[in-house]
Amino acid sequence: MTHRARDAAQHLPTTKKNANHQEKRKRTMTTMTLKEALAEILDPRERTVVDVGCGDGALTRHFAGLGAQAIGIEISEGQLARARKAEPVAGADYRVGKGEALPLADASVDAIVYSNSFHHLPLAVMPDALAEAARVLKPGGTLVVVEPIADGAYFEVILPIEDETEVRAAAYDTLKHPPLPLQAVDETVYSTVVRYRDADHYLSHVTAVDPARRERLPPVEAEVRRRFTANGRTDAEGMTAFDQPMRRMVFKKLP
């Protein structure tokens, strides 16, 4: 870049600088599935892996299928109902618990994963959840937190139901300051593709993740459906697909 070009870039309006940065990020960002993002840094075979905020248990069963003793955690039996109804997989177990109060013994697990769930913790207990992860991890154990970034086509769809911009920022700020003996070892931003059969499938999913959204949905449902159509694209299989930027953070428990 010439001095003149550099000076011009430095004097761009802030909004234009941000737009240029976002466009560059879109061009260079790696696209991965959640399973690919986890496989890069976590081998679950013959290890005890905890999936906090396991939802329907799909990731818990995935770990079990790879040879892990996998434990899915949710805040109530009601939230675990979908996971318990699924086809059982040997090695998968489900328990009621909270990120800040895991039903696990000290230094008893090899890895803990938060997949799209850390920002759902109450803000006041996010630091406690990190301390709790440190308590139950074995020395040398791994904490992986995968969080959606408040940006992109997929994020635009849910905004009328819930704007998580601030809570996701607060979660990221907490994760940037892990308590000892946790040490941050990796932070990677990537893109993933989220797919739904139709708007009904999407609404069923987002209200199952957080039942409180069902009460907020009726007055904004038409707008959410409009945004679903406007922001999605139809893929080769006829599904509606959305790009979603993600952040993967990896921590190790020091000896």
Secondary structure, 3 states (H helix, E strand, C coil): CCHHHHHHHHCCCHHHHHHHHHHHHHHHCCECCHHHHHHCCCCCCCCEEEEECCCCCHHHHHHHHCCCEEEEEECCHHHHHHHHHCCCCCCEEEEECECCECCCCCCCEEEEEEECCHHHCCHHHHHHHHHHHHHHEEEEEEEEEEEECCCCHHHHHHCCCCCCHHHHHHHHHHHCCCCCCEEEEEEEEEEEEEEECCHHHHHHHHHHHCCCHHHHCHHHHHHHHHHHHHHCEECCCCCEEEEEEEEEEEEEECC
